[in-house]
């Protein structure tokens, strides 16, 4: 029995999990910016970027 499938799976998880976390953080940041723009009057003047 070869260990290649387990090794390949561990490398795949080692790449996919951080990429997934990065995508989730990017999406959360976009939602947070939109929520802030909705409640902060300074965002309407262009004071925040």
Long-range contacts (C-beta under 8 A, 24 or more apart in sequence): none
